[in-house]
């Protein structure tokens, strides 16, 4: 308790000092420009209490009052939130250069992660090199086409696991099954090995570790809003993240060391995976570990949670589920495996995935950006050093853009020329501009494959006692958005009723 009081005292003292300095400097410099409107901040803490446990929803509610561009004071940090497609275009396209760098959470500083990780490193020669490696060697269409056999094998393992559950009449935890499949797909693509056994606890443990990381990065941390507190880490966020980093880095280091030893013994024997590519490019070991962290952490949780939302929405809307299965049956044949080449012939499946991206974007506030220079946006001034949040969740539910925005209606995308590749600012699940997610091409392939395969190979029913009308569809916020209550569904042999 004494420590808590001390921390609160430090927080209040620092906040008061910053407020006085701000007032003094404003008086010296005259007009500093008109900030976007926003709620009146409280002394010292500003608008921190307004965020709540679901900040994407809290900020969307505030935007309905203050408009599509608004400002808040989060401790000492001026934060600008944009909540409409036109404002997102201003940030991500028109002024992309000014807003292309990050405001890095203190919890991401262990092992100098923020200085080497693609999502967080400033735009620089290092960033360009990492981006080029992803675009050319990891996620290029030709590279993904050559690794289709890996995804085909992992999908078959998923269907085998679900089939065993169907035989015993047991339910499937959709999020965990999707996570295991995605983790092993990435494991085989990156290091030519499974990292989780679907029948063991290893995938669950890895999933919990990834979610702990997402929660830690996503929750408010006093050290981010009052920089003087970074030295003491009052909430222990950096200390906990140091442990999470160490656990993952130890796994990656063991894999890299084993590969290097095998090369020394047998010569340069290639497995034609990502690790071989990075070693051939002479990337240093610590850089490889940071890139692996990005690929495994960002690639697993986002994909599996999106799959879980998709199955939940379809089970809650049986008529939409029937439409999706009917298309698969007509185009491919009931029970047959779905191939990547089939996706282009499945417009309703594509529309369903887009609707899930719209309703449940994996990173609802994207990653925070930092104003590199004082910039005019929408008639307002965004001061240099401000934090910029793009509320994709609010944009995707904007009634000015979307009719019945809270309803699951895949049909809205049929015949609509709109995609998720960063050019249509009303639908930005992967972000936009130069910071758009490099793993988007693989994520899109995986989601269509997993969802289409689960729907075409099995019929589904909710567990006893749960009906479409009583399903709980609440969400929980880390830096990503997950379903608050895990979806469990019982697979049935296709076309059995």
C-alpha positions in Angstrom: 0.0 0.0 0.0 2.9 2.4 0.9 4.4 1.7 -2.6 1.1 2.4 -4.2 0.7 5.7 -2.4 4.3 6.6 -3.4 3.6 5.8 -7.0 0.4 7.9 -7.0 2.3 10.8 -5.4 5.0 10.6 -8.1 2.3 10.4 -10.8 0.5 13.4 -9.4 3.7 15.4 -9.0 4.9 14.7 -12.5 1.5 15.4 -14.0 1.2 18.8 -12.1 4.7 19.7 -13.3 3.9 18.9 -16.9 0.7 20.9 -16.7 2.5 23.9 -15.4 5.2 23.6 -18.0 2.6 23.3 -20.7 0.8 26.4 -19.6 4.0 28.3 -19.3 5.2 27.3 -22.8 1.8 28.0 -24.3 2.0 31.5 -22.9 5.4 32.1 -24.5 4.7 30.7 -27.9 1.3 32.2 -28.5 -1.1 30.3 -30.6 -0.1 26.7 -30.8 -3.0 25.7 -33.1 -6.4 24.4 -32.6 -6.6 20.8 -31.2 -9.4 18.6 -32.3 -12.4 18.7 -29.9 -12.7 16.2 -27.1 -13.9 15.6 -23.5 -12.6 18.0 -20.8 -9.6 16.3 -19.1 -9.3 15.9 -15.4 -6.3 17.5 -13.6 -3.2 15.4 -13.9 -4.7 12.1 -15.2 -6.5 13.8 -18.1 -9.0 11.4 -19.8 -7.5 8.1 -18.7 -10.6 7.1 -16.9 -12.6 7.5 -20.1 -10.8 4.5 -21.7 -12.5 1.8 -19.6 -11.8 -1.9 -20.2 -13.0 -1.8 -23.8 -11.3 1.3 -25.2 -12.4 0.7 -28.8 -16.0 1.0 -27.7 -15.4 3.8 -25.2 -13.6 5.9 -27.9 -16.3 5.1 -30.5 -19.0 6.4 -28.0 -16.9 9.6 -27.4 -16.5 10.1 -31.2 -20.3 10.1 -31.6 -20.3 13.2 -29.4 -17.0 15.0 -30.4 -16.7 13.9 -34.0 -14.5 11.7 -36.3 -11.3 13.4 -35.1 -11.0 14.2 -31.4 -8.2 14.8 -28.9 -7.8 13.4 -25.4 -5.1 14.0 -22.8 -3.9 10.6 -21.5 -1.7 11.6 -18.6 1.0 13.7 -20.2 0.3 12.4 -23.7 -1.8 14.2 -26.2 -3.7 11.6 -28.1 -5.7 12.1 -31.3 -8.3 9.5 -32.3 -9.8 9.2 -35.8 -13.0 7.3 -36.2 -14.1 7.8 -39.9 -12.9 6.6 -43.3 -12.1 10.1 -44.6 -10.0 10.9 -41.4 -8.3 7.5 -41.7 -7.3 8.4 -45.3 -5.8 11.6 -44.0 -3.7 9.8 -41.5 -2.7 6.7 -43.4 -2.4 8.1 -46.9 -2.3 11.9 -47.2 0.0 12.4 -44.2 1.5 8.9 -44.0 5.0 10.2 -43.9 4.3 12.5 -40.9 2.5 9.7 -39.0 4.5 6.6 -40.0 6.5 6.1 -36.8 5.3 4.6 -33.5 4.8 5.6 -30.0 6.2 2.6 -28.3 4.7 1.1 -25.1 7.3 0.8 -22.3 6.3 -2.8 -22.0 7.9 -3.5 -25.4 11.4 -2.3 -24.5 12.9 -5.5 -22.9 15.7 -7.0 -25.0 15.6 -3.7 -27.1 12.7 -5.3 -28.9 11.3 -1.9 -30.0 14.6 -1.1 -31.7 14.6 -4.3 -33.9 11.0 -5.4 -34.4 9.3 -4.6 -37.7 6.0 -3.3 -36.3 7.7 -0.8 -34.0 11.1 0.2 -35.4 11.1 3.7 -36.9 11.1 4.0 -40.7 14.8 3.6 -41.4 17.2 1.5 -43.4 16.6 -1.4 -40.9 12.9 -1.1 -41.3 13.2 -1.0 -45.1 15.4 -4.1 -45.0 13.0 -6.0 -42.8 10.1 -5.0 -44.9 11.9 -6.1 -48.1 12.6 -9.5 -46.5 8.9 -10.0 -45.7 7.6 -8.8 -49.0 10.2 -10.6 -51.2 11.1 -13.7 -49.2 8.3 -14.5 -46.9 4.9 -13.3 -48.2 5.4 -12.9 -51.9 2.7 -14.7 -54.0 5.3 -17.0 -55.5 6.6 -17.9 -52.1 3.2 -18.6 -50.7 2.2 -20.6 -53.8 5.3 -22.8 -53.3 4.3 -23.6 -49.7 0.7 -24.5 -50.4 1.4 -28.1 -49.6 2.2 -27.2 -46.0 -1.1 -25.4 -45.5 -2.9 -28.3 -47.2 -1.3 -30.8 -44.7 -2.1 -28.6 -41.7 -5.7 -28.2 -42.8 -6.0 -32.0 -43.1 -4.6 -32.4 -39.6 -7.2 -29.9 -38.3 -10.0 -31.8 -40.0 -8.7 -35.1 -38.6 -8.7 -33.6 -35.1 -12.3 -32.3 -35.6 -13.3 -35.6 -37.1 -12.3 -37.4 -34.0 -14.4 -35.0 -31.9 -17.3 -35.7 -34.3 -17.0 -39.4 -33.8 -17.1 -39.1 -30.0 -19.8 -36.3 -30.0 -17.5 -33.9 -28.1 -17.3 -30.2 -28.7 -14.4 -28.3 -30.3 -12.9 -25.2 -28.9 -12.8 -23.3 -32.2 -10.3 -20.7 -31.1 -7.8 -23.2 -29.7 -8.1 -25.5 -32.7 -7.5 -22.5 -35.0 -4.6 -21.4 -32.9 -2.9 -24.8 -33.0 -3.4 -25.0 -36.8 -2.0 -21.6 -37.4 0.9 -22.1 -35.0 1.9 -25.3 -36.6 1.5 -23.9 -40.1 3.8 -21.0 -39.2 6.1 -23.5 -37.4 6.5 -25.6 -40.6 6.8 -22.6 -42.8 9.4 -20.8 -40.7 11.4 -23.6 -39.0 10.1 -26.9 -40.6 8.5 -28.2 -37.4 5.3 -28.4 -35.4 5.4 -26.2 -32.3 2.2 -27.8 -30.8 0.5 -31.1 -30.6 -3.3 -30.7 -31.0 -3.8 -33.4 -28.3 -1.4 -31.9 -25.8 -1.3 -28.8 -23.6 1.5 -27.2 -25.5 -0.7 -25.2 -27.9 -2.9 -24.0 -25.1 0.1 -22.9 -23.1 1.6 -21.1 -26.1 -1.8 -19.5 -26.8 -2.1 -18.3 -23.2 1.5 -16.8 -23.4 0.6 -15.0 -26.6 -2.6 -13.6 -25.1 -0.7 -12.5 -21.9 1.6 -10.5 -24.2 -1.3 -9.0 -26.1 -3.1 -8.0 -22.8 0.1 -6.5 -21.4 0.8 -4.4 -24.4 -2.9 -3.3 -24.7 -3.8 -2.3 -21.2 -3.1 1.2 -19.9 0.3 1.5 -18.3 1.1 4.6 -16.1 4.7 4.5 -17.4 3.4 5.3 -20.9 1.4 8.3 -19.8 3.9 9.7 -17.2 7.4 9.1 -18.7 9.1 9.8 -15.4 7.6 6.5 -14.0 9.4 4.4 -16.6 12.4 4.1 -14.3 10.3 2.4 -11.6 7.8 0.4 -13.8 5.1 0.9 -11.2 2.6 -1.7 -12.5 5.3 -4.3 -13.3 4.4 -4.4 -17.0 8.0 -4.3 -18.2 9.1 -6.9 -15.7 6.3 -9.4 -16.7 7.0 -8.8 -20.4 10.7 -9.4 -19.8 9.7 -12.9 -18.6 7.4 -13.5 -21.6 10.1 -12.4 -24.0 12.7 -14.6 -22.4 10.5 -17.7 -22.6 9.9 -17.2 -26.3 13.5 -16.2 -27.1 14.8 -19.3 -25.4 12.6 -21.4 -27.6 13.7 -19.6 -30.8 17.4 -19.7 -29.7 17.2 -23.4 -29.2 15.8 -23.9 -32.7 18.4 -21.6 -34.4 21.3 -23.3 -32.5 20.1 -26.7 -33.6 19.9 -25.6 -37.2 23.4 -24.1 -37.2 24.8 -27.3 -35.6 23.1 -29.4 -38.2 24.6 -27.2 -41.0 28.1 -27.7 -39.5 27.7 -31.5 -39.3 26.0 -32.1 -42.7 27.0 -29.1 -44.7 24.6 -26.5 -46.0 21.6 -28.7 -46.2 18.5 -26.5 -46.9 15.1 -27.2 -45.6 13.8 -24.4 -47.8 12.1 -22.7 -44.9 12.2 -19.1 -43.6 15.0 -19.9 -41.2 17.2 -21.1 -44.0 16.4 -18.0 -46.0 17.3 -15.7 -43.1 20.6 -17.6 -42.5 21.4 -17.3 -46.2 20.8 -13.6 -46.0 23.4 -13.5 -43.1 20.8 -12.1 -40.6 22.2 -12.0 -37.1 20.7 -14.3 -34.5 19.3 -11.6 -32.3 17.5 -10.1 -35.3 16.1 -13.5 -36.3 14.7 -14.0 -32.8 13.0 -10.6 -32.9 11.5 -11.4 -36.4 10.3 -14.8 -35.2 8.6 -13.1 -32.2 6.7 -10.9 -34.6 5.7 -13.7 -37.0 4.5 -16.1 -34.3 2.9 -13.7 -31.9 1.2 -11.5 -34.5 0.3 -14.3 -36.8 -1.3 -16.8 -34.5 -3.6 -14.8 -32.2 -5.1 -12.6 -34.8 -5.8 -15.4 -37.3 -7.3 -17.8 -34.8 -9.5 -15.1 -33.1 -10.9 -14.0 -36.5 -11.7 -17.7 -37.3 -13.5 -18.0 -33.9 -15.5 -14.8 -34.6 -16.4 -16.1 -38.0 -17.7 -19.5 -36.7 -19.6 -17.7 -33.9 -21.4 -15.3 -36.2 -22.3 -18.1 -38.6 -23.7 -20.3 -35.8 -25.6 -17.3 -34.5 -27.1 -16.8 -38.0 -28.0 -20.3 -39.3 -29.4 -19.0 -42.6 -26.0 -17.4 -43.4 -24.3 -20.7 -42.4 -26.6 -22.6 -44.8 -25.8 -20.2 -47.6 -22.0 -20.6 -47.1 -22.3 -24.4 -47.0 -24.6 -24.4 -50.1 -22.0 -22.5 -52.1 -19.2 -24.8 -51.0 -21.3 -27.8 -52.0 -22.3 -26.4 -55.4 -18.8 -25.3 -56.3 -16.6 -28.0 -54.7 -18.8 -30.8 -53.5 -19.8 -31.5 -50.0 -17.0 -32.9 -47.9 -14.3 -32.4 -50.4 -11.1 -30.5 -49.4 -11.0 -26.8 -50.1 -7.9 -25.7 -52.1 -6.5 -22.2 -52.4 -7.3 -22.1 -56.1 -11.0 -22.6 -55.1 -11.2 -19.4 -53.1 -11.7 -17.2 -56.2 -14.8 -19.2 -57.1 -16.4 -18.8 -53.7 -17.8 -15.2 -53.5 -20.1 -15.8 -50.5 -17.2 -17.3 -48.5 -15.1 -14.2 -49.4 -18.0 -11.9 -48.5 -18.3 -13.7 -45.1 -14.6 -13.2 -44.3 -14.8 -9.5 -45.2 -17.9 -9.1 -43.0 -15.9 -10.7 -40.1 -13.0 -8.3 -40.8 -15.6 -5.5 -40.7 -17.4 -6.5 -37.5 -14.4 -7.9 -35.5 -11.1 -6.3 -36.7 -8.3 -8.2 -34.9 -6.5 -5.0 -33.9 -9.4 -2.5 -33.3 -7.2 0.5 -32.7 -4.3 -0.6 -35.0 -0.9 0.1 -33.5 -0.3 3.6 -32.1 1.4 6.1 -34.4 3.4 9.2 -33.4 3.2 12.6 -35.1 6.7 13.2 -36.4 5.9 16.9 -37.1 3.1 19.3 -36.2 0.5 18.6 -38.9 -2.9 20.0 -40.0 -5.6 17.4 -40.4 -9.3 18.1 -40.9 -8.8 21.8 -40.0 -7.2 20.9 -36.7 -3.6 20.9 -35.4 -2.0 17.6 -34.4 1.2 18.6 -32.4 4.5 16.9 -32.9 4.9 14.0 -30.5 1.2 13.3 -30.2 -0.1 9.7 -30.2 -2.4 8.8 -33.1 -5.0 6.1 -32.8 -7.1 4.9 -35.7 -10.3 3.3 -34.3 -10.9 0.8 -37.1 -13.6 -0.8 -35.0 -15.6 2.5 -35.0 -14.9 3.1 -38.7 -16.2 -0.4 -39.6 -19.4 0.3 -37.6 -20.0 3.8 -38.8 -23.7 4.2 -39.8 -22.7 6.9 -42.3 -20.9 4.2 -44.3 -22.6 0.9 -43.4 -26.3 0.2 -43.3 -27.2 -1.8 -40.2 -23.6 -1.8 -39.0 -24.1 -4.1 -36.0 -25.8 -6.8 -38.1 -23.9 -9.7 -39.7 -24.7 -9.4 -43.4 -22.1 -10.9 -45.7 -24.4 -10.1 -48.6 -23.4 -6.4 -48.3 -20.1 -7.3 -50.0 -21.5 -9.3 -52.9 -20.8 -7.2 -56.1 -19.1 -4.5 -54.0 -15.7 -3.6 -55.2 -14.0 -3.3 -51.8 -11.1 -5.2 -50.3 -9.0 -5.2 -47.2 -5.6 -4.3 -48.7 -5.4 -0.8 -47.4 -7.0 1.2 -50.2 -10.6 1.2 -49.0 -10.4 3.2 -45.8 -13.8 2.0 -44.6 -12.4 -1.5 -44.2 -8.9 -1.6 -42.7 -8.4 -4.7 -40.6 -4.7 -4.8 -41.7 -4.1 -1.1 -41.5 -2.9 1.0 -44.4 0.0 3.1 -45.8 3.6 2.0 -45.4 2.8 0.3 -42.1 0.2 -2.1 -43.4 0.6 -5.6 -42.0 3.1 -7.5 -44.2 1.6 -10.8 -43.2 -1.8 -10.0 -44.8 -1.4 -12.3 -47.9 -0.8 -15.3 -45.7 -3.6 -14.5 -43.2 -6.2 -14.1 -46.0 -5.3 -17.4 -47.5 -5.4 -19.2 -44.1 -8.7 -17.8 -43.0 -10.5 -18.8 -46.2 -8.9 -22.2 -46.1 -9.7 -22.9 -42.4 -13.2 -21.5 -42.5 -14.2 -23.1 -45.8 -12.8 -26.5 -44.8 -14.6 -26.5 -41.4 -17.9 -25.6 -43.1 -17.6 -28.0 -46.0 -16.4 -31.0 -44.0 -18.8 -30.8 -41.1 -22.2 -29.6 -40.0 -22.1 -27.8 -36.7 -24.3 -27.3 -33.6 -23.9 -25.4 -30.4 -23.4 -27.2 -27.1 -26.5 -28.3 -25.2 -28.2 -25.4 -23.6 -26.9 -22.8 -26.0 -29.0 -21.5 -28.8 -28.2 -18.9 -31.5 -30.3 -16.4 -29.5 -28.5 -17.0 -26.2 -24.9 -17.0 -27.5 -22.6 -14.6 -25.7 -20.9 -12.4 -28.2 -19.0 -10.0 -25.9 -15.3 -9.2 -26.6 -12.2 -8.7 -24.5 -9.4 -6.2 -25.3 -5.7 -6.9 -25.3 -4.0 -5.1 -28.1 -6.0 -7.5 -30.2 -9.7 -8.3 -29.8 -10.8 -11.7 -28.7 -14.2 -13.3 -28.0 -14.7 -13.0 -24.2 -16.3 -16.4 -23.9 -14.6 -19.1 -26.0 -16.8 -20.7 -28.7 -17.4 -24.4 -28.3 -19.3 -26.2 -31.1 -20.1 -29.8 -31.8 -19.1 -31.1 -35.3 -21.5 -33.5 -37.1 -20.9 -35.6 -40.2 -21.7 -33.4 -43.1 -25.4 -33.4 -44.1 -26.6 -35.4 -41.1 -29.5 -33.8 -39.3 
